[in-house]
Amino acid sequence: MSVSMRLSRGGSKKRPYYRIVVANSRSPRDGSYLEQIGTYNPLLAKDDANRVKLTEDRARYWLGVGAQPTDRVARMLDKAGIKERAATSNPHKGEPGKKAKDRAEERAAKLAEAEEARNAAAEEAAAAPAEDEVVAEAPNEEPVAEVSSEDAPSDAEPAAPAKAAAPSDADEARAQEAAIDEAVAEGTVSEEVNEATPNSDAGDAPSDAEGESAQAPAEG
């Protein structure tokens, strides 16, 4: 039978209390044991004398018959001066387990995806203002419509109307000649009047001098 020196847990929840026992290595941790050789109270300070209590002679007996202490009990025996504990080297001490590594990898993958999403959103946000500027500049390329006189500001002074040119004597004479020619053509005025009218110095017609009307007498 393989015999070990180990801790057997007692006490209540969050208030552990251990017994240092000698038991069959195949028996449960808190099961039956062969002999109790001490106690261990982790709630006490490390420098407290009651933290670890050992029965030295019984510990030496069981070590003499081949009992193998666990690492924690071996530390207690070494501190009590019963059995020297050889220094051990654990290169993987503090290294996380497989599940912890898997969780760390998943967390790193999620962080990488979130970083890529943020970078994509930043690129889209940086490209959006450039498109807005192109759309905003398009209307400015159209020609500016000319402002008509009607759209001019009302407070502007209206332009003064151009004065009509005064008719000259030559223009009046030509207009009078044209009117007489039309009357002659229609037969309402005789040619003698037409010949006397252009030259105002020719004097009045004989009929005018005698006070007779140049118009033909009305019939009946």
Biotite code that builds the C-alpha atoms (Angstrom):
import biotite.structure as struc

atoms = struc.array([
    struc.Atom([0.000, 0.000, 0.000], chain_id="A", res_id=1, res_name="MET", atom_name="CA", element="C"),
    struc.Atom([1.255, 3.467, -0.960], chain_id="A", res_id=2, res_name="SER", atom_name="CA", element="C"),
    struc.Atom([1.097, 5.905, 1.976], chain_id="A", res_id=3, res_name="VAL", atom_name="CA", element="C"),
    struc.Atom([1.188, 9.697, 1.629], chain_id="A", res_id=4, res_name="SER", atom_name="CA", element="C"),
    struc.Atom([1.307, 12.629, 4.014], chain_id="A", res_id=5, res_name="MET", atom_name="CA", element="C"),
    struc.Atom([-1.163, 15.260, 2.853], chain_id="A", res_id=6, res_name="ARG", atom_name="CA", element="C"),
    struc.Atom([-3.748, 17.854, 3.864], chain_id="A", res_id=7, res_name="LEU", atom_name="CA", element="C"),
    struc.Atom([-7.383, 16.995, 4.553], chain_id="A", res_id=8, res_name="SER", atom_name="CA", element="C"),
    struc.Atom([-9.734, 19.973, 4.342], chain_id="A", res_id=9, res_name="ARG", atom_name="CA", element="C"),
    struc.Atom([-12.211, 20.875, 7.059], chain_id="A", res_id=10, res_name="GLY", atom_name="CA", element="C"),
    struc.Atom([-13.899, 24.011, 8.339], chain_id="A", res_id=11, res_name="GLY", atom_name="CA", element="C"),
    struc.Atom([-16.685, 26.001, 6.653], chain_id="A", res_id=12, res_name="SER", atom_name="CA", element="C"),
    struc.Atom([-17.160, 27.907, 3.419], chain_id="A", res_id=13, res_name="LYS", atom_name="CA", element="C"),
    struc.Atom([-14.450, 30.541, 2.911], chain_id="A", res_id=14, res_name="LYS", atom_name="CA", element="C"),
    struc.Atom([-12.995, 29.579, 6.293], chain_id="A", res_id=15, res_name="ARG", atom_name="CA", element="C"),
    struc.Atom([-10.829, 26.522, 5.598], chain_id="A", res_id=16, res_name="PRO", atom_name="CA", element="C"),
    struc.Atom([-9.055, 24.472, 8.215], chain_id="A", res_id=17, res_name="TYR", atom_name="CA", element="C"),
    struc.Atom([-6.704, 21.625, 7.321], chain_id="A", res_id=18, res_name="TYR", atom_name="CA", element="C"),
    struc.Atom([-5.513, 18.501, 9.083], chain_id="A", res_id=19, res_name="ARG", atom_name="CA", element="C"),
    struc.Atom([-2.099, 17.012, 8.282], chain_id="A", res_id=20, res_name="ILE", atom_name="CA", element="C"),
    struc.Atom([-2.787, 13.303, 7.913], chain_id="A", res_id=21, res_name="VAL", atom_name="CA", element="C"),
    struc.Atom([-1.199, 10.061, 6.826], chain_id="A", res_id=22, res_name="VAL", atom_name="CA", element="C"),
    struc.Atom([-3.532, 8.212, 4.456], chain_id="A", res_id=23, res_name="ALA", atom_name="CA", element="C"),
    struc.Atom([-3.728, 5.771, 1.612], chain_id="A", res_id=24, res_name="ASN", atom_name="CA", element="C"),
    struc.Atom([-2.827, 7.571, -1.609], chain_id="A", res_id=25, res_name="SER", atom_name="CA", element="C"),
    struc.Atom([-5.901, 6.023, -3.303], chain_id="A", res_id=26, res_name="ARG", atom_name="CA", element="C"),
    struc.Atom([-8.388, 7.301, -0.721], chain_id="A", res_id=27, res_name="SER", atom_name="CA", element="C"),
    struc.Atom([-10.315, 10.586, -1.263], chain_id="A", res_id=28, res_name="PRO", atom_name="CA", element="C"),
    struc.Atom([-8.780, 13.825, -0.079], chain_id="A", res_id=29, res_name="ARG", atom_name="CA", element="C"),
    struc.Atom([-11.309, 14.321, 2.716], chain_id="A", res_id=30, res_name="ASP", atom_name="CA", element="C"),
    struc.Atom([-11.907, 10.609, 3.253], chain_id="A", res_id=31, res_name="GLY", atom_name="CA", element="C"),
    struc.Atom([-10.618, 8.254, 5.895], chain_id="A", res_id=32, res_name="SER", atom_name="CA", element="C"),
    struc.Atom([-6.951, 8.448, 6.979], chain_id="A", res_id=33, res_name="TYR", atom_name="CA", element="C"),
    struc.Atom([-4.540, 6.379, 9.038], chain_id="A", res_id=34, res_name="LEU", atom_name="CA", element="C"),
    struc.Atom([-3.348, 9.016, 11.474], chain_id="A", res_id=35, res_name="GLU", atom_name="CA", element="C"),
    struc.Atom([-3.432, 12.795, 12.002], chain_id="A", res_id=36, res_name="GLN", atom_name="CA", element="C"),
    struc.Atom([0.014, 14.234, 12.718], chain_id="A", res_id=37, res_name="ILE", atom_name="CA", element="C"),
    struc.Atom([-0.713, 17.959, 12.732], chain_id="A", res_id=38, res_name="GLY", atom_name="CA", element="C"),
    struc.Atom([-2.940, 20.926, 11.748], chain_id="A", res_id=39, res_name="THR", atom_name="CA", element="C"),
    struc.Atom([-2.704, 23.878, 9.359], chain_id="A", res_id=40, res_name="TYR", atom_name="CA", element="C"),
    struc.Atom([-4.773, 27.111, 9.643], chain_id="A", res_id=41, res_name="ASN", atom_name="CA", element="C"),
    struc.Atom([-4.209, 29.421, 6.625], chain_id="A", res_id=42, res_name="PRO", atom_name="CA", element="C"),
    struc.Atom([-6.362, 32.170, 8.178], chain_id="A", res_id=43, res_name="LEU", atom_name="CA", element="C"),
    struc.Atom([-3.629, 32.948, 10.719], chain_id="A", res_id=44, res_name="LEU", atom_name="CA", element="C"),
    struc.Atom([-0.627, 35.151, 10.016], chain_id="A", res_id=45, res_name="ALA", atom_name="CA", element="C"),
    struc.Atom([2.487, 33.524, 8.613], chain_id="A", res_id=46, res_name="LYS", atom_name="CA", element="C"),
    struc.Atom([4.526, 34.385, 11.667], chain_id="A", res_id=47, res_name="ASP", atom_name="CA", element="C"),
    struc.Atom([1.913, 32.913, 14.045], chain_id="A", res_id=48, res_name="ASP", atom_name="CA", element="C"),
    struc.Atom([3.123, 29.814, 15.896], chain_id="A", res_id=49, res_name="ALA", atom_name="CA", element="C"),
    struc.Atom([-0.336, 28.220, 15.713], chain_id="A", res_id=50, res_name="ASN", atom_name="CA", element="C"),
    struc.Atom([-0.469, 28.457, 11.906], chain_id="A", res_id=51, res_name="ARG", atom_name="CA", element="C"),
    struc.Atom([1.251, 25.045, 11.497], chain_id="A", res_id=52, res_name="VAL", atom_name="CA", element="C"),
    struc.Atom([1.373, 22.436, 14.253], chain_id="A", res_id=53, res_name="LYS", atom_name="CA", element="C"),
    struc.Atom([3.220, 19.110, 13.745], chain_id="A", res_id=54, res_name="LEU", atom_name="CA", element="C"),
    struc.Atom([3.872, 16.068, 15.918], chain_id="A", res_id=55, res_name="THR", atom_name="CA", element="C"),
    struc.Atom([7.557, 15.701, 15.115], chain_id="A", res_id=56, res_name="GLU", atom_name="CA", element="C"),
    struc.Atom([8.136, 12.131, 16.308], chain_id="A", res_id=57, res_name="ASP", atom_name="CA", element="C"),
    struc.Atom([5.115, 10.718, 14.441], chain_id="A", res_id=58, res_name="ARG", atom_name="CA", element="C"),
    struc.Atom([6.118, 12.605, 11.268], chain_id="A", res_id=59, res_name="ALA", atom_name="CA", element="C"),
    struc.Atom([9.620, 11.088, 11.473], chain_id="A", res_id=60, res_name="ARG", atom_name="CA", element="C"),
    struc.Atom([8.144, 7.613, 12.013], chain_id="A", res_id=61, res_name="TYR", atom_name="CA", element="C"),
    struc.Atom([5.961, 7.734, 8.933], chain_id="A", res_id=62, res_name="TRP", atom_name="CA", element="C"),
    struc.Atom([8.771, 9.186, 6.876], chain_id="A", res_id=63, res_name="LEU", atom_name="CA", element="C"),
    struc.Atom([10.909, 6.253, 8.074], chain_id="A", res_id=64, res_name="GLY", atom_name="CA", element="C"),
    struc.Atom([8.389, 3.669, 6.866], chain_id="A", res_id=65, res_name="VAL", atom_name="CA", element="C"),
    struc.Atom([8.170, 5.224, 3.380], chain_id="A", res_id=66, res_name="GLY", atom_name="CA", element="C"),
    struc.Atom([5.340, 7.758, 3.510], chain_id="A", res_id=67, res_name="ALA", atom_name="CA", element="C"),
    struc.Atom([5.651, 10.358, 0.734], chain_id="A", res_id=68, res_name="GLN", atom_name="CA", element="C"),
    struc.Atom([4.685, 13.949, 1.666], chain_id="A", res_id=69, res_name="PRO", atom_name="CA", element="C"),
    struc.Atom([2.957, 16.220, -0.837], chain_id="A", res_id=70, res_name="THR", atom_name="CA", element="C"),
    struc.Atom([4.705, 19.418, -1.879], chain_id="A", res_id=71, res_name="ASP", atom_name="CA", element="C"),
    struc.Atom([2.793, 21.565, 0.625], chain_id="A", res_id=72, res_name="ARG", atom_name="CA", element="C"),
    struc.Atom([3.490, 19.179, 3.520], chain_id="A", res_id=73, res_name="VAL", atom_name="CA", element="C"),
    struc.Atom([7.145, 18.895, 2.412], chain_id="A", res_id=74, res_name="ALA", atom_name="CA", element="C"),
    struc.Atom([7.450, 22.689, 2.745], chain_id="A", res_id=75, res_name="ARG", atom_name="CA", element="C"),
    struc.Atom([6.037, 22.490, 6.265], chain_id="A", res_id=76, res_name="MET", atom_name="CA", element="C"),
    struc.Atom([8.430, 19.664, 7.203], chain_id="A", res_id=77, res_name="LEU", atom_name="CA", element="C"),
    struc.Atom([11.385, 21.604, 5.782], chain_id="A", res_id=78, res_name="ASP", atom_name="CA", element="C"),
    struc.Atom([10.426, 24.727, 7.760], chain_id="A", res_id=79, res_name="LYS", atom_name="CA", element="C"),
    struc.Atom([10.074, 22.637, 10.939], chain_id="A", res_id=80, res_name="ALA", atom_name="CA", element="C"),
    struc.Atom([13.516, 21.062, 10.330], chain_id="A", res_id=81, res_name="GLY", atom_name="CA", element="C"),
    struc.Atom([12.195, 17.512, 10.080], chain_id="A", res_id=82, res_name="ILE", atom_name="CA", element="C"),
    struc.Atom([13.048, 16.767, 6.460], chain_id="A", res_id=83, res_name="LYS", atom_name="CA", element="C"),
    struc.Atom([14.967, 18.911, 4.008], chain_id="A", res_id=84, res_name="GLU", atom_name="CA", element="C"),
    struc.Atom([13.116, 19.721, 0.819], chain_id="A", res_id=85, res_name="ARG", atom_name="CA", element="C"),
    struc.Atom([15.103, 19.686, -2.411], chain_id="A", res_id=86, res_name="ALA", atom_name="CA", element="C"),
    struc.Atom([14.705, 22.777, -4.560], chain_id="A", res_id=87, res_name="ALA", atom_name="CA", element="C"),
    struc.Atom([12.598, 22.211, -7.606], chain_id="A", res_id=88, res_name="THR", atom_name="CA", element="C"),
    struc.Atom([12.455, 24.043, -10.914], chain_id="A", res_id=89, res_name="SER", atom_name="CA", element="C"),
    struc.Atom([9.183, 24.553, -12.719], chain_id="A", res_id=90, res_name="ASN", atom_name="CA", element="C"),
    struc.Atom([9.810, 26.328, -16.053], chain_id="A", res_id=91, res_name="PRO", atom_name="CA", element="C"),
    struc.Atom([6.072, 26.418, -16.791], chain_id="A", res_id=92, res_name="HIS", atom_name="CA", element="C"),
    struc.Atom([5.138, 27.960, -13.437], chain_id="A", res_id=93, res_name="LYS", atom_name="CA", element="C"),
    struc.Atom([2.533, 30.673, -13.884], chain_id="A", res_id=94, res_name="GLY", atom_name="CA", element="C"),
    struc.Atom([1.849, 29.679, -17.470], chain_id="A", res_id=95, res_name="GLU", atom_name="CA", element="C"),
    struc.Atom([-1.900, 29.705, -18.226], chain_id="A", res_id=96, res_name="PRO", atom_name="CA", element="C"),
    struc.Atom([-3.648, 26.468, -19.073], chain_id="A", res_id=97, res_name="GLY", atom_name="CA", element="C"),
    struc.Atom([-5.112, 25.396, -22.419], chain_id="A", res_id=98, res_name="LYS", atom_name="CA", element="C"),
    struc.Atom([-8.561, 26.864, -21.773], chain_id="A", res_id=99, res_name="LYS", atom_name="CA", element="C"),
    struc.Atom([-7.077, 30.162, -20.636], chain_id="A", res_id=100, res_name="ALA", atom_name="CA", element="C"),
    struc.Atom([-4.979, 30.292, -23.818], chain_id="A", res_id=101, res_name="LYS", atom_name="CA", element="C"),
    struc.Atom([-8.064, 29.584, -25.940], chain_id="A", res_id=102, res_name="ASP", atom_name="CA", element="C"),
    struc.Atom([-9.973, 32.399, -24.229], chain_id="A", res_id=103, res_name="ARG", atom_name="CA", element="C"),
    struc.Atom([-7.047, 34.765, -24.772], chain_id="A", res_id=104, res_name="ALA", atom_name="CA", element="C"),
    struc.Atom([-6.918, 33.884, -28.481], chain_id="A", res_id=105, res_name="GLU", atom_name="CA", element="C"),
    struc.Atom([-10.665, 34.458, -28.883], chain_id="A", res_id=106, res_name="GLU", atom_name="CA", element="C"),
    struc.Atom([-10.385, 37.800, -27.105], chain_id="A", res_id=107, res_name="ARG", atom_name="CA", element="C"),
    struc.Atom([-7.484, 38.840, -29.351], chain_id="A", res_id=108, res_name="ALA", atom_name="CA", element="C"),
    struc.Atom([-9.458, 37.848, -32.481], chain_id="A", res_id=109, res_name="ALA", atom_name="CA", element="C"),
    struc.Atom([-12.458, 39.913, -31.367], chain_id="A", res_id=110, res_name="LYS", atom_name="CA", element="C"),
    struc.Atom([-10.227, 42.906, -30.660], chain_id="A", res_id=111, res_name="LEU", atom_name="CA", element="C"),
    struc.Atom([-8.654, 42.588, -34.120], chain_id="A", res_id=112, res_name="ALA", atom_name="CA", element="C"),
    struc.Atom([-12.085, 42.473, -35.800], chain_id="A", res_id=113, res_name="GLU", atom_name="CA", element="C"),
    struc.Atom([-13.230, 45.525, -33.835], chain_id="A", res_id=114, res_name="ALA", atom_name="CA", element="C"),
    struc.Atom([-10.063, 47.397, -34.832], chain_id="A", res_id=115, res_name="GLU", atom_name="CA", element="C"),
    struc.Atom([-10.614, 46.561, -38.513], chain_id="A", res_id=116, res_name="GLU", atom_name="CA", element="C"),
    struc.Atom([-14.228, 47.769, -38.283], chain_id="A", res_id=117, res_name="ALA", atom_name="CA", element="C"),
    struc.Atom([-13.101, 51.056, -36.718], chain_id="A", res_id=118, res_name="ARG", atom_name="CA", element="C"),
    struc.Atom([-10.473, 51.562, -39.431], chain_id="A", res_id=119, res_name="ASN", atom_name="CA", element="C"),
    struc.Atom([-13.039, 50.887, -42.180], chain_id="A", res_id=120, res_name="ALA", atom_name="CA", element="C"),
    struc.Atom([-15.484, 53.346, -40.630], chain_id="A", res_id=121, res_name="ALA", atom_name="CA", element="C"),
    struc.Atom([-12.745, 55.979, -40.374], chain_id="A", res_id=122, res_name="ALA", atom_name="CA", element="C"),
    struc.Atom([-11.831, 55.518, -44.059], chain_id="A", res_id=123, res_name="GLU", atom_name="CA", element="C"),
    struc.Atom([-15.472, 55.865, -45.115], chain_id="A", res_id=124, res_name="GLU", atom_name="CA", element="C"),
    struc.Atom([-15.853, 58.993, -42.998], chain_id="A", res_id=125, res_name="ALA", atom_name="CA", element="C"),
    struc.Atom([-12.711, 60.473, -44.555], chain_id="A", res_id=126, res_name="ALA", atom_name="CA", element="C"),
    struc.Atom([-13.940, 59.726, -48.112], chain_id="A", res_id=127, res_name="ALA", atom_name="CA", element="C"),
    struc.Atom([-17.453, 61.119, -47.558], chain_id="A", res_id=128, res_name="ALA", atom_name="CA", element="C"),
    struc.Atom([-16.490, 64.868, -47.353], chain_id="A", res_id=129, res_name="PRO", atom_name="CA", element="C"),
    struc.Atom([-14.630, 64.661, -50.681], chain_id="A", res_id=130, res_name="ALA", atom_name="CA", element="C"),
    struc.Atom([-17.780, 63.443, -52.477], chain_id="A", res_id=131, res_name="GLU", atom_name="CA", element="C"),
    struc.Atom([-19.857, 66.189, -50.841], chain_id="A", res_id=132, res_name="ASP", atom_name="CA", element="C"),
    struc.Atom([-17.400, 68.812, -52.067], chain_id="A", res_id=133, res_name="GLU", atom_name="CA", element="C"),
    struc.Atom([-17.660, 67.541, -55.654], chain_id="A", res_id=134, res_name="VAL", atom_name="CA", element="C"),
    struc.Atom([-21.469, 67.701, -55.515], chain_id="A", res_id=135, res_name="VAL", atom_name="CA", element="C"),
    struc.Atom([-21.353, 71.178, -53.984], chain_id="A", res_id=136, res_name="ALA", atom_name="CA", element="C"),
    struc.Atom([-18.968, 72.508, -56.653], chain_id="A", res_id=137, res_name="GLU", atom_name="CA", element="C"),
    struc.Atom([-21.077, 71.257, -59.579], chain_id="A", res_id=138, res_name="ALA", atom_name="CA", element="C"),
    struc.Atom([-23.745, 74.032, -59.450], chain_id="A", res_id=139, res_name="PRO", atom_name="CA", element="C"),
    struc.Atom([-21.030, 76.720, -59.408], chain_id="A", res_id=140, res_name="ASN", atom_name="CA", element="C"),
    struc.Atom([-19.847, 75.629, -62.853], chain_id="A", res_id=141, res_name="GLU", atom_name="CA", element="C"),
    struc.Atom([-23.120, 76.736, -64.498], chain_id="A", res_id=142, res_name="GLU", atom_name="CA", element="C"),
    struc.Atom([-23.065, 80.230, -66.131], chain_id="A", res_id=143, res_name="PRO", atom_name="CA", element="C"),
    struc.Atom([-24.517, 82.957, -64.004], chain_id="A", res_id=144, res_name="VAL", atom_name="CA", element="C"),
    struc.Atom([-27.754, 84.321, -65.456], chain_id="A", res_id=145, res_name="ALA", atom_name="CA", element="C"),
    struc.Atom([-27.697, 87.986, -66.410], chain_id="A", res_id=146, res_name="GLU", atom_name="CA", element="C"),
    struc.Atom([-29.791, 90.229, -64.261], chain_id="A", res_id=147, res_name="VAL", atom_name="CA", element="C"),
    struc.Atom([-32.464, 91.999, -66.318], chain_id="A", res_id=148, res_name="SER", atom_name="CA", element="C"),
    struc.Atom([-33.501, 95.578, -65.799], chain_id="A", res_id=149, res_name="SER", atom_name="CA", element="C"),
    struc.Atom([-36.661, 94.365, -64.099], chain_id="A", res_id=150, res_name="GLU", atom_name="CA", element="C"),
    struc.Atom([-34.568, 92.454, -61.521], chain_id="A", res_id=151, res_name="ASP", atom_name="CA", element="C"),
    struc.Atom([-32.412, 95.505, -60.821], chain_id="A", res_id=152, res_name="ALA", atom_name="CA", element="C"),
    struc.Atom([-32.702, 96.980, -57.322], chain_id="A", res_id=153, res_name="PRO", atom_name="CA", element="C"),
    struc.Atom([-35.674, 99.322, -56.909], chain_id="A", res_id=154, res_name="SER", atom_name="CA", element="C"),
    struc.Atom([-33.589, 101.939, -55.122], chain_id="A", res_id=155, res_name="ASP", atom_name="CA", element="C"),
    struc.Atom([-31.583, 102.614, -58.280], chain_id="A", res_id=156, res_name="ALA", atom_name="CA", element="C"),
    struc.Atom([-32.518, 105.883, -60.016], chain_id="A", res_id=157, res_name="GLU", atom_name="CA", element="C"),
    struc.Atom([-34.416, 105.307, -63.283], chain_id="A", res_id=158, res_name="PRO", atom_name="CA", element="C"),
    struc.Atom([-32.670, 106.420, -66.424], chain_id="A", res_id=159, res_name="ALA", atom_name="CA", element="C"),
    struc.Atom([-33.971, 109.673, -67.874], chain_id="A", res_id=160, res_name="ALA", atom_name="CA", element="C"),
    struc.Atom([-35.997, 109.151, -71.078], chain_id="A", res_id=161, res_name="PRO", atom_name="CA", element="C"),
    struc.Atom([-34.336, 110.340, -74.251], chain_id="A", res_id=162, res_name="ALA", atom_name="CA", element="C"),
    struc.Atom([-35.772, 113.570, -75.603], chain_id="A", res_id=163, res_name="LYS", atom_name="CA", element="C"),
    struc.Atom([-37.325, 113.355, -79.035], chain_id="A", res_id=164, res_name="ALA", atom_name="CA", element="C"),
    struc.Atom([-35.418, 115.296, -81.630], chain_id="A", res_id=165, res_name="ALA", atom_name="CA", element="C"),
    struc.Atom([-37.235, 118.467, -82.710], chain_id="A", res_id=166, res_name="ALA", atom_name="CA", element="C"),
    struc.Atom([-38.287, 118.330, -86.366], chain_id="A", res_id=167, res_name="PRO", atom_name="CA", element="C"),
    struc.Atom([-36.388, 120.701, -88.601], chain_id="A", res_id=168, res_name="SER", atom_name="CA", element="C"),
    struc.Atom([-37.923, 123.044, -91.254], chain_id="A", res_id=169, res_name="ASP", atom_name="CA", element="C"),
    struc.Atom([-36.709, 120.794, -94.063], chain_id="A", res_id=170, res_name="ALA", atom_name="CA", element="C"),
    struc.Atom([-38.479, 117.816, -92.523], chain_id="A", res_id=171, res_name="ASP", atom_name="CA", element="C"),
    struc.Atom([-41.718, 119.793, -92.190], chain_id="A", res_id=172, res_name="GLU", atom_name="CA", element="C"),
    struc.Atom([-41.501, 120.915, -95.835], chain_id="A", res_id=173, res_name="ALA", atom_name="CA", element="C"),
    struc.Atom([-40.934, 117.362, -97.056], chain_id="A", res_id=174, res_name="ARG", atom_name="CA", element="C"),
    struc.Atom([-43.859, 116.116, -95.009], chain_id="A", res_id=175, res_name="ALA", atom_name="CA", element="C"),
    struc.Atom([-46.105, 118.856, -96.405], chain_id="A", res_id=176, res_name="GLN", atom_name="CA", element="C"),
    struc.Atom([-45.062, 118.089, -99.986], chain_id="A", res_id=177, res_name="GLU", atom_name="CA", element="C"),
    struc.Atom([-45.782, 114.414, -99.472], chain_id="A", res_id=178, res_name="ALA", atom_name="CA", element="C"),
    struc.Atom([-49.275, 115.223, -98.143], chain_id="A", res_id=179, res_name="ALA", atom_name="CA", element="C"),
    struc.Atom([-50.050, 117.486, -101.127], chain_id="A", res_id=180, res_name="ILE", atom_name="CA", element="C"),
    struc.Atom([-48.834, 114.879, -103.600], chain_id="A", res_id=181, res_name="ASP", atom_name="CA", element="C"),
    struc.Atom([-51.189, 112.344, -102.066], chain_id="A", res_id=182, res_name="GLU", atom_name="CA", element="C"),
    struc.Atom([-54.075, 114.822, -102.261], chain_id="A", res_id=183, res_name="ALA", atom_name="CA", element="C"),
    struc.Atom([-53.307, 115.587, -105.943], chain_id="A", res_id=184, res_name="VAL", atom_name="CA", element="C"),
    struc.Atom([-53.182, 111.918, -106.710], chain_id="A", res_id=185, res_name="ALA", atom_name="CA", element="C"),
    struc.Atom([-56.625, 111.509, -105.172], chain_id="A", res_id=186, res_name="GLU", atom_name="CA", element="C"),
    struc.Atom([-57.958, 114.497, -107.127], chain_id="A", res_id=187, res_name="GLY", atom_name="CA", element="C"),
    struc.Atom([-58.953, 116.572, -104.108], chain_id="A", res_id=188, res_name="THR", atom_name="CA", element="C"),
    struc.Atom([-56.363, 119.326, -104.766], chain_id="A", res_id=189, res_name="VAL", atom_name="CA", element="C"),
    struc.Atom([-55.432, 120.895, -108.116], chain_id="A", res_id=190, res_name="SER", atom_name="CA", element="C"),
    struc.Atom([-51.958, 120.819, -109.508], chain_id="A", res_id=191, res_name="GLU", atom_name="CA", element="C"),
    struc.Atom([-51.728, 124.623, -109.318], chain_id="A", res_id=192, res_name="GLU", atom_name="CA", element="C"),
    struc.Atom([-51.936, 124.507, -105.549], chain_id="A", res_id=193, res_name="VAL", atom_name="CA", element="C"),
    struc.Atom([-49.373, 121.723, -105.532], chain_id="A", res_id=194, res_name="ASN", atom_name="CA", element="C"),
    struc.Atom([-46.998, 123.861, -107.599], chain_id="A", res_id=195, res_name="GLU", atom_name="CA", element="C"),
    struc.Atom([-47.461, 126.923, -105.426], chain_id="A", res_id=196, res_name="ALA", atom_name="CA", element="C"),
    struc.Atom([-47.152, 125.144, -102.028], chain_id="A", res_id=197, res_name="THR", atom_name="CA", element="C"),
    struc.Atom([-43.491, 124.060, -102.005], chain_id="A", res_id=198, res_name="PRO", atom_name="CA", element="C"),
    struc.Atom([-42.236, 127.612, -102.537], chain_id="A", res_id=199, res_name="ASN", atom_name="CA", element="C"),
    struc.Atom([-43.677, 129.748, -99.806], chain_id="A", res_id=200, res_name="SER", atom_name="CA", element="C"),
    struc.Atom([-42.327, 132.903, -101.585], chain_id="A", res_id=201, res_name="ASP", atom_name="CA", element="C"),
    struc.Atom([-44.525, 132.318, -104.628], chain_id="A", res_id=202, res_name="ALA", atom_name="CA", element="C"),
    struc.Atom([-47.441, 133.876, -102.844], chain_id="A", res_id=203, res_name="GLY", atom_name="CA", element="C"),
    struc.Atom([-50.995, 132.820, -102.562], chain_id="A", res_id=204, res_name="ASP", atom_name="CA", element="C"),
    struc.Atom([-53.006, 131.554, -105.503], chain_id="A", res_id=205, res_name="ALA", atom_name="CA", element="C"),
    struc.Atom([-55.225, 134.133, -107.355], chain_id="A", res_id=206, res_name="PRO", atom_name="CA", element="C"),
    struc.Atom([-58.278, 132.569, -105.946], chain_id="A", res_id=207, res_name="SER", atom_name="CA", element="C"),
    struc.Atom([-56.953, 133.024, -102.466], chain_id="A", res_id=208, res_name="ASP", atom_name="CA", element="C"),
    struc.Atom([-56.237, 136.678, -103.161], chain_id="A", res_id=209, res_name="ALA", atom_name="CA", element="C"),
    struc.Atom([-59.804, 137.298, -104.236], chain_id="A", res_id=210, res_name="GLU", atom_name="CA", element="C"),
    struc.Atom([-61.011, 135.574, -101.118], chain_id="A", res_id=211, res_name="GLY", atom_name="CA", element="C"),
    struc.Atom([-62.474, 132.606, -102.903], chain_id="A", res_id=212, res_name="GLU", atom_name="CA", element="C"),
    struc.Atom([-62.046, 129.103, -101.523], chain_id="A", res_id=213, res_name="SER", atom_name="CA", element="C"),
    struc.Atom([-59.788, 126.727, -103.373], chain_id="A", res_id=214, res_name="ALA", atom_name="CA", element="C"),
    struc.Atom([-62.204, 123.902, -102.791], chain_id="A", res_id=215, res_name="GLN", atom_name="CA", element="C"),
    struc.Atom([-64.724, 122.969, -105.453], chain_id="A", res_id=216, res_name="ALA", atom_name="CA", element="C"),
    struc.Atom([-68.295, 124.077, -104.718], chain_id="A", res_id=217, res_name="PRO", atom_name="CA", element="C"),
    struc.Atom([-70.418, 121.450, -103.214], chain_id="A", res_id=218, res_name="ALA", atom_name="CA", element="C"),
    struc.Atom([-73.110, 120.051, -105.480], chain_id="A", res_id=219, res_name="GLU", atom_name="CA", element="C"),
    struc.Atom([-76.745, 120.810, -105.045], chain_id="A", res_id=220, res_name="GLY", atom_name="CA", element="C"),
])
